[in-house]
Amino acid sequence: MKNLLKDEMNEAQKEKIIQKIIKAEKLRPLRRVERLVKVPVRTFFYYFLAALGHLNPYKLSFKTLWGTKMTSYLPEGNTFYYYGYCEANLTNFLLRFLKKGDTVLDVGAHVGFYSMLSSELVGENGAVHSFEPTRWTYEILKQNTNKLSNVTLNNNAVSSQKEKISFKDYGPGYGAYNTAHNDGSTLKKKFKTIVIETIVLDDYCKERKIRPDFVKLDAEGYEYVILQGMKSLLDEVRPIVALEVAGGDEWSDNCKKSIDLLLSKKYKPYEMSLDGFISPHIIKENYDYDNLLFIPEEKNIFL
């Protein structure tokens, strides 16, 4: 029986977490020795546990910045363990933007960091729908969200049509690289091919009468195909979309097509700063790994 956490996050708690994240980000550019000087115990265990994870991936439980227990495989969960969060700009944006009663689609939920955070922010009157195709990752996602009554889990890939697709699975510890993208991943590691059933977001939301306020897309190069299956949502419901962008030959076509599709639907691009505020974004030819926001041109988001 699921039970939503009783103590939902208030504005003061959100701001406290935002400031913790801003402070923690100062560690990222530091060299290993400098990190050891500033945060000796946590940094030592971070590198020690990461080294063990690269030798043989294993599960580890720890707490998020808002105090909820979370489990992930190492080495891919290193960031969660060391910092307590994932991408700083997107995390802080969600802390500022999501409100009680909102509906979130978390596509590429992985082990559930954003699903867990969104659950806290939208409260018992809101809803989070999470989509994770890889079975072993899904099982950890289920473990991380099993007490959250406002989270609905889907062990499916998301696509432009209902079908079965081949999916590259790099195994525990490297699930963030799993993809249905034809060019695969930049990860130089053996994978196994699994067959996954897909769902279409337009159909999923229509059948359940869902009107999402926010959609997070993180599908390792498969975002354009997913967007093709949510054209009705983009035309009629007009949710805000967070799109993962990345450079390199294997991602550039997907990135460009995804951006062009959103622009054609009269969405405007925004970038998120470290503190979670947004500003207009000028589209580039190439991108390093990042997340962009696409907001319907008729919406005013004061951040």
Secondary structure, DSSP 8 states (H G I E B T S, - for coil): -----SS---HHHHHHHHHHHHHHGGGTTS-HHHHHHHSHHHHHHHHHHHHHHHHS-EEEEEE-TTS-EEEEEETTTHHHHHHSSS-HHHHHHHHHH--TT-EEEEET-TTSHHHHHHHHHH-TTSEEEEE---HHHHHHHHHHHTT-TTEEEE-SEE-SSS-EEEEEE--TT-GGG-B--TT--S--S--EEEEEEEE-HHHHHHHHT---SEEEE--TT-HHHHHHTTHHIIIII--EEEEEE--SHHHHHHHHHHHHHHHHTTEEEEEE-TTS-EEE----SS--SEEEEEEETT-----
